[in-house]
Amino acid sequence: MRRTDTVEERSVRNAIILAAGEGKRMKSAIPKVLHPLLGRTLLGHVLAAAEPFLEHGTVTVVVGHGGDLVREHLAQVAPEARPVTQEERRGTGHAVRIALDANLELSGTVVVLNGDIPLLRAETLAALVHTHEHTGASATVLTAEVGDPTGLGRIVRNRGGEFSAIVEDRDATPEQRAIREINSGAYVFEAAALREMLGKLSSDNDQGEEYLTDVIGMLAAAGAPIVAHRAPDATETLGANDRAELAGLRALMRDRINGDWMRAGVAIVDPATTWIDVTVTLERDAVIEPNTHLRGATSVGEGAVVGPDTSLIDVVVGPGAAVVRTHAVSSQIGPQASVGPFAYLRPGSQLGRKAKIGTFVETKAATLGEGAKVPHLSYVGDATIGEHTNIGAASVFVNYDGVRKQRSVIGAHARTGADNMFVAPVTVGDGAYTAAGSVIIKDVPPGALGVSRAQQRNIEGWVQRKRAGTAAAEAAEAALAREQSHAGAGEVAETGPADEQ
C-alpha cells in the first residue's frame, strides 16, 4: 500500500477524541473525562490542544458512559464538536469505526486522541501532524521515552531506527520489555487507509475487543509507511486512571503554568503553593504571593499584588491593586484599589480606582466609586457608594426585607458613622453625614446630618438591684464607694482651717 496524495491534497484535518470510558478506578459518578484540572476538564484540555491546527475539518467525540453529561459539556465548551455514541464499548478500534461511520464524507488527515491526556501540548500535536503529512505516512504514532514502561505498549524499531511494531507489555520478550519508548495513545492516520483497516479488525483476543493498535500492525504488514514521532516531554502523554494519578497530573500542570508565567515576567513567590488555571491571564510585574488560587476568567493587571492566602474566581484585578487574604468571586477590583485582609467579595462587587475594602468586610452587588472606603467589619449588599466616601466601622446595608432585595445609594464625599444600619431603599446625599449608632430609614439630603437614635438615659442602681451578688454588682459597689470617699475628702478640704495670717 503506497501513498500517492500530496500534503496539499491532505490539508483537511479531522480529530476523533475517544471519551466513552467510565473510568471505574476514579470511583466517581462523573465520567472520567469530565474531571476538572486547573480550568478545564480532562476532555477540555484535549479539545484545546487539537483546536489550533484543525483546518476545514471535523471534531468527533465518541461518548459512552455518562454520555448526556459529556454532550452537555461539549455544548458549552466546544459546540462545533460532534458527539457520537458508542453504545457497546468494544474497544478503541470499534470506537474509531463508529466515528468514521458517522462521518462518511471524512477525508484527509485524521488525528485520534484519548480524551484523558490533558498535558498534551498543541505544539506537540502540531509537530506530530507535520511529521505525518511531510513523510507521506499512512499512520504516525506519538511515542515517549519513560523511566518505567511497565504495563505499556513498546515501540519496536528496526536497525535503521524506523518504526517496526507496537508490542503490548504482556506479549513482549525480555529484550522488548527493556525498551523505554512507549505508545502514547495518540495517532495520525490517512483517512482512507484507516477506514479500510478498521473494516478488517477482529475481536478474537483475550479482551474480546477491537484494538486500534492492530490497525498499525495491519498497515505495517501491508507495506504502508508507518512513522514513530517522539514527544519532547514524556509527561505530555500521561493519563489518569484514578484520583491519585489525577493529583499527579494537576501538580505537573501547576508547575508548567507557573513556569510559563514566571518566564513571561510575573513574580510567583512560592510556585509550590500557587494554583493558576489555564484560563487566567496575568500582566508583567504582577506579584502572586504564597497560597493563592486564581481560577476561571481571572485577570491580574500590571504591578498588582495578590495574596497571600487568596482565592479569586472570575475576578478582574486592575494595575497596581493589592488583594490580601481575600476570597472574591465575579468581581472587579479597580486600579490601585485595596482589598483585605479577610475580605469576601461576592458576585457583582465593583471597586473603582483607589477604592478600599478592608478587614472583615463582605460585599455583594456593590459599587464603590473612586477612593471610596469600607475599612472595617461591615456588610455592603446591593449598594452604590460614591467617590471618596467613607463608611464607618460595623455598618450594615440592610438589603433584604424577607421578600425582595432593594438597593441603597450613598453619595460622593459622604461620611457615615460607626454602627449604622442603612435600610434599603434609602439614599444618603453627597457630602452628608450620619451619626454613629443610627438606623437610617429615610433619605438624608446632601450636606445634612442623619441621626436616628433615642436620647440616652441612665437608670441608677439597676445592676445592684437586678444582678445582686454578681461580680458586676460588686465592682459597681466598690466604684461607688470610692467615689463617695473621694467626694467626702473634697468636702473636708473645702471646710478645713484657714491659712494662718
C-alpha positions in Angstrom: 0.0 0.0 0.0 1.6 3.3 -1.2 0.7 6.9 -0.5 0.3 9.0 -3.7 -1.6 12.1 -2.4 0.4 15.2 -1.6 0.5 17.4 1.5 -1.7 20.0 -0.2 -4.3 17.3 -1.0 -4.3 16.3 2.6 -4.9 19.8 4.0 -8.2 18.8 5.5 -7.6 17.7 9.1 -10.0 16.0 11.4 -9.9 14.8 15.0 -11.5 11.9 16.7 -11.4 12.0 20.5 -12.2 8.9 22.5 -14.2 9.8 25.6 -16.6 6.8 26.1 -14.8 5.2 29.0 -16.3 5.1 32.6 -13.0 5.3 34.5 -14.1 2.9 37.2 -11.0 3.5 39.2 -11.9 7.1 39.7 -14.8 5.8 41.8 -17.0 8.7 40.8 -20.5 9.4 39.4 -18.7 11.8 37.0 -17.3 10.4 33.8 -13.5 10.4 33.9 -13.0 12.8 31.0 -15.1 15.4 32.9 -13.0 15.6 36.0 -11.6 19.2 36.3 -7.9 20.1 36.0 -6.9 23.7 36.5 -9.5 25.5 34.5 -10.7 22.8 32.1 -11.9 19.2 32.2 -9.6 16.4 31.0 -11.6 16.4 27.8 -11.5 20.2 27.6 -7.7 20.2 27.6 -7.6 17.7 24.8 -10.0 19.7 22.7 -8.0 22.8 23.3 -4.8 21.1 22.1 -6.5 19.9 19.0 -8.3 23.0 18.0 -5.5 25.3 16.7 -4.4 23.1 13.8 -7.7 21.7 12.5 -8.3 23.1 9.0 -11.8 22.9 7.5 -12.2 19.5 9.3 -14.4 18.0 12.0 -14.0 17.2 15.6 -15.9 14.0 16.6 -16.1 12.9 20.2 -17.0 9.3 20.9 -19.2 9.3 24.1 -20.5 6.4 26.1 -20.6 6.2 29.9 -22.3 9.4 31.2 -23.0 10.4 27.6 -25.6 13.0 28.4 -23.2 14.8 30.7 -20.4 14.7 28.2 -22.7 16.0 25.4 -23.9 18.9 27.7 -20.3 19.7 28.4 -19.4 19.7 24.7 -22.3 22.1 24.0 -20.7 24.5 26.5 -17.0 24.3 25.6 -16.9 23.0 22.0 -20.3 23.4 20.3 -18.7 22.7 16.9 -17.7 19.2 18.1 -19.9 16.3 17.0 -20.7 13.7 19.7 -21.4 10.1 18.6 -22.4 7.3 20.9 -20.6 4.0 21.4 -23.5 2.0 22.9 -21.3 -1.1 23.4 -17.8 -0.4 24.4 -15.9 -2.9 22.3 -12.5 -1.3 22.2 -10.7 1.6 20.7 -10.8 0.3 17.2 -14.6 -0.1 17.5 -14.9 3.5 18.8 -13.0 4.9 15.9 -15.0 2.9 13.4 -18.2 4.3 14.9 -16.8 7.9 14.5 -15.9 7.2 10.8 -19.3 5.7 10.1 -20.9 8.8 11.5 -18.8 10.9 9.1 -18.9 9.1 5.8 -17.6 12.1 3.9 -14.5 12.4 6.2 -11.2 12.5 4.3 -7.6 13.8 4.7 -5.7 13.6 7.9 -7.3 12.0 11.0 -5.9 12.6 14.4 -7.1 10.1 17.1 -6.6 11.1 20.7 -7.6 9.6 24.0 -9.8 12.0 26.0 -7.7 11.8 29.1 -4.3 13.1 28.1 -4.6 16.7 29.3 -1.0 17.6 29.3 -0.6 17.2 25.6 0.6 20.5 24.1 -0.8 21.9 20.9 2.7 22.4 19.7 3.5 18.7 20.1 0.3 17.8 18.3 1.1 20.2 15.5 4.6 18.6 15.2 3.1 15.2 15.1 0.7 16.1 12.3 3.5 17.9 10.4 5.7 14.8 10.6 2.8 12.7 9.3 2.0 14.9 6.4 5.6 15.6 5.3 6.7 12.0 5.4 3.8 10.6 3.5 3.0 8.1 6.2 -0.2 6.1 6.3 -0.1 6.3 10.1 2.1 8.2 12.6 2.3 7.2 16.3 3.2 9.6 19.1 5.7 8.0 21.4 7.5 8.9 24.5 10.5 7.7 26.4 9.8 6.9 30.1 11.7 5.7 33.1 9.3 2.8 33.9 7.5 1.4 30.9 5.8 -1.4 32.9 2.3 -2.2 31.5 2.7 0.0 28.4 3.0 -0.9 24.8 6.6 -0.8 23.5 7.7 0.8 20.2 10.0 -1.6 18.4 12.3 0.0 15.8 14.5 -1.7 13.2 18.2 -1.3 12.9 17.8 1.9 11.0 15.7 3.4 13.8 12.5 3.3 11.9 9.2 2.1 13.3 8.7 -1.7 13.2 5.9 -2.6 15.5 3.9 -1.9 18.7 4.2 -4.8 21.2 2.0 -4.9 24.2 3.7 -5.5 27.6 2.1 -8.9 28.1 3.3 -10.1 24.7 6.8 -8.6 24.9 10.0 -10.6 25.0 12.5 -9.8 27.8 14.5 -7.8 25.3 11.4 -5.8 24.2 10.4 -5.2 27.8 13.7 -3.3 28.3 12.6 -0.8 25.6 11.6 2.5 27.2 9.9 4.1 24.2 6.2 3.6 24.7 3.0 4.1 22.7 1.2 7.2 24.0 -2.2 6.5 22.5 -2.2 9.5 20.1 -2.1 8.7 16.4 -2.5 10.3 13.0 -3.9 8.4 10.0 -4.7 8.9 6.4 -8.5 8.6 6.4 -8.8 6.1 3.5 -6.2 3.7 4.9 -7.7 3.9 8.4 -11.2 3.2 7.1 -10.0 0.2 5.1 -8.2 -1.4 8.0 -10.9 -0.8 10.6 -13.2 -2.9 8.4 -10.8 -5.8 8.8 -10.4 -5.7 12.6 -11.2 -8.7 14.7 -12.2 -9.0 18.3 -10.7 -12.5 18.6 -8.5 -11.8 21.6 -8.4 -12.1 25.4 -10.4 -8.9 25.9 -12.9 -9.6 23.1 -12.3 -6.0 21.8 -11.2 -4.3 18.6 -7.8 -2.7 19.2 -6.8 0.5 17.3 -3.1 -0.7 17.6 -4.0 -3.6 15.4 -4.6 -1.1 12.6 -1.0 -0.1 12.9 0.2 -3.7 12.6 -2.0 -4.4 9.7 -0.8 -1.3 7.8 2.8 -2.2 8.5 2.1 -5.8 7.3 0.7 -4.4 4.1 3.8 -2.4 3.5 2.3 1.0 4.3 4.8 3.6 5.7 4.5 3.9 9.5 6.3 6.7 11.4 7.0 7.0 15.1 7.2 10.6 16.4 8.7 11.0 19.8 7.2 13.7 22.2 9.8 16.1 23.5 8.4 15.7 27.1 7.1 12.3 28.3 4.8 13.9 30.8 2.6 15.2 27.9 1.5 11.6 27.2 0.4 10.8 30.8 -3.2 9.9 31.6 -5.0 9.4 34.9 -6.8 6.2 35.9 -7.6 7.2 39.5 -7.7 10.3 41.7 -4.1 9.9 42.9 -2.8 9.9 39.3 -5.1 12.9 38.6 -3.5 14.8 41.5 -0.1 14.0 40.0 -1.2 15.5 36.7 -2.5 18.5 38.5 0.9 19.2 40.1 2.6 18.8 36.8 0.3 21.2 35.1 0.6 23.7 38.0 4.4 23.7 37.5 4.1 24.1 33.8 1.6 27.0 34.1 3.7 28.8 36.8 6.9 28.3 34.9 5.4 29.8 31.8 4.1 32.9 33.7 7.4 33.5 35.5 9.2 33.4 32.2 6.7 36.0 31.0 7.7 38.4 33.8 5.2 37.5 36.6 6.7 37.1 40.1 5.3 34.0 41.8 6.8 33.9 45.3 6.1 30.2 46.1 5.2 28.2 42.9 4.5 25.1 45.0 1.5 26.7 46.7 0.2 28.8 43.8 -2.5 27.3 41.6 -3.4 29.1 38.4 -6.0 27.9 35.9 -5.0 27.8 32.3 -7.8 30.3 31.6 -6.2 33.0 33.8 -4.3 36.0 32.4 -1.5 37.9 34.2 0.4 41.0 33.2 4.1 41.6 33.7 5.3 42.6 37.2 2.3 41.2 38.8 3.2 39.6 42.2 1.5 36.4 43.3 2.1 35.6 47.0 2.0 32.1 48.5 -1.1 30.1 49.0 -3.0 31.8 46.2 -5.6 30.3 43.8 -6.5 32.1 40.6 -9.4 30.4 38.8 -11.7 30.8 35.8 -11.5 34.1 33.8 -9.5 35.9 36.4 -7.0 38.5 35.2 -4.4 40.4 37.2 -3.0 43.8 35.9 0.5 45.0 35.7 2.2 45.6 39.1 -0.8 44.3 41.1 -0.1 42.2 44.2 -2.4 39.2 45.0 -2.1 37.1 48.2 -1.0 35.6 50.3 -3.9 33.2 51.2 -6.2 34.5 48.5 -8.7 32.8 46.1 -10.0 34.7 43.1 -12.7 33.2 40.8 -13.6 35.2 37.6 -12.1 38.4 39.1 -10.5 41.3 37.3 -7.7 42.9 39.3 -6.6 46.3 38.0 -3.0 47.5 37.6 -1.3 48.3 40.9 -4.1 46.9 43.1 -3.4 44.9 46.3 -5.6 42.0 47.3 -4.6 40.3 50.6 -6.2 37.3 52.3 -9.4 37.6 50.3 -12.0 35.4 48.7 -13.6 37.0 45.7 -16.0 35.8 43.0 -17.1 37.5 39.8 -15.9 40.9 40.9 -13.9 43.9 39.5 -11.1 45.5 41.5 -10.0 48.8 40.0 -6.5 50.2 39.5 -4.6 50.8 42.8 -7.6 49.6 44.8 -7.0 47.8 48.1 -8.9 44.7 49.4 -8.4 42.8 52.6 -7.2 41.2 54.7 -10.0 38.8 55.4 -12.5 40.3 52.9 -15.2 38.5 50.9 -16.3 39.9 47.6 -19.4 38.2 46.3 -20.6 38.4 42.7 -21.2 41.9 41.3 -18.8 43.8 43.5 -17.1 46.6 41.6 -14.3 48.8 43.1 -13.2 52.0 41.4 -9.7 53.4 41.3 -8.1 53.6 44.7 -11.2 52.2 46.4 -10.8 50.2 49.6 -12.5 47.1 51.1 -10.9 46.4 54.5 -10.7 43.9 57.2 -13.7 41.6 57.7 -15.8 43.3 55.1 -18.3 41.5 52.9 -19.8 42.9 49.7 -22.4 41.8 47.2 -23.6 43.6 44.1 -21.9 46.7 45.5 -20.3 49.5 43.5 -17.6 51.7 45.1 -16.6 54.9 43.4 -13.0 56.2 43.1 -11.4 56.5 46.5 -14.4 55.2 48.4 -13.6 53.2 51.6 -15.3 50.5 53.6 -12.5 49.9 56.1 -13.8 47.6 58.8 -16.3 45.0 59.9 -19.2 45.8 57.5 -21.6 44.2 55.1 -22.4 46.1 51.9 -25.0 44.4 49.8 -26.9 45.9 46.8 -25.5 49.4 47.3 -23.7 52.2 45.4 -21.2 54.2 47.3 -20.0 57.4 45.7 -16.4 58.6 45.2 -14.3 59.4 48.2 -17.0 58.4 50.7 -16.1 56.7 54.0 -18.4 54.1 55.5 -18.0 53.8 59.3 -17.0 50.6 61.0 -19.6 47.9 61.8 -22.1 49.2 59.3 -24.7 47.0 57.6 -26.7 47.7 54.4 -30.0 46.0 55.2 -30.9 45.0 51.6 -33.5 42.2 52.2 -36.9 42.7 53.7 -37.8 39.0 53.6 -39.4 39.1 50.2 -37.2 41.1 47.9 -33.8 42.8 47.8 -33.5 46.5 47.3 -30.7 48.9 46.7 -29.2 51.8 48.8 -27.2 54.8 47.5 -24.6 56.7 49.4 -23.4 59.9 47.6 -20.0 61.3 47.0 -17.7 62.6 49.8 -20.2 61.4 52.5 -19.1 60.3 56.0 -21.2 57.7 57.7 -20.9 56.9 61.4 -19.9 53.7 63.0 -22.5 51.0 63.6 -25.0 52.4 61.1 -27.9 50.4 59.5 -29.0 51.5 56.1 -32.4 50.0 55.5 -33.0 49.8 51.7 -34.2 51.5 49.7 -32.5 54.7 51.1 -30.3 57.4 49.8 -27.7 59.5 51.6 -26.8 62.6 49.6 -23.5 64.0 48.6 -21.4 65.4 51.4 -23.9 64.2 54.1 -23.0 62.7 57.4 -24.8 60.1 59.6 -24.3 59.8 63.3 -22.8 56.8 65.0 -25.4 54.1 66.0 -28.1 55.4 63.7 -30.6 53.3 61.8 -31.2 55.2 58.6 -34.6 54.5 57.2 -35.2 57.9 55.4 -33.2 59.7 52.8 -30.6 62.1 54.1 -30.3 65.3 52.0 -26.9 66.4 50.7 -24.9 68.1 53.4 -27.3 67.1 56.2 -26.6 65.1 59.3 -28.8 62.0 59.7 -29.5 61.0 63.3 -31.7 58.2 64.4 -31.3 57.2 68.0 -33.1 57.8 71.3 -31.8 60.1 73.9 -29.7 58.3 76.4 -31.0 57.8 80.0 -29.2 56.1 82.9 -31.1 54.0 85.5 -29.1 54.4 88.7 -28.5 51.3 90.8 -30.0 48.9 88.3 -27.1 46.4 88.5 -27.1 46.2 92.3 -30.9 45.5 92.3 -31.2 43.2 89.3 -27.9 41.5 89.4 -27.1 41.4 93.1 -24.3 39.1 94.1 -22.6 39.2 90.7 -19.1 40.4 90.0 -20.5 43.3 88.1 -22.6 44.4 91.2 -19.6 44.0 93.5 -17.4 46.1 91.1 -20.1 48.8 90.9 -20.5 49.0 94.7 -16.7 49.3 95.1 -16.6 52.1 92.5 -19.4 54.0 94.1 -17.8 53.7 97.5 -14.6 55.1 96.0 -16.5 58.0 94.5 -18.2 58.7 97.8 -14.9 58.6 99.6 -13.3 61.0 97.2 -16.3 63.3 97.4 -16.0 63.3 101.3 -12.4 64.1 101.2 -13.1 67.1 99.0 -15.6 68.4 101.4 -13.2 68.2 104.3 -10.6 70.1 102.3 -13.1 72.9 101.5 -14.1 73.4 105.2 -10.7 73.0 106.8 -9.0 75.8 108.9 -8.0 78.9 107.1 -4.4 79.6 106.4 -2.6 81.3 109.2 -2.1 85.1 108.8 
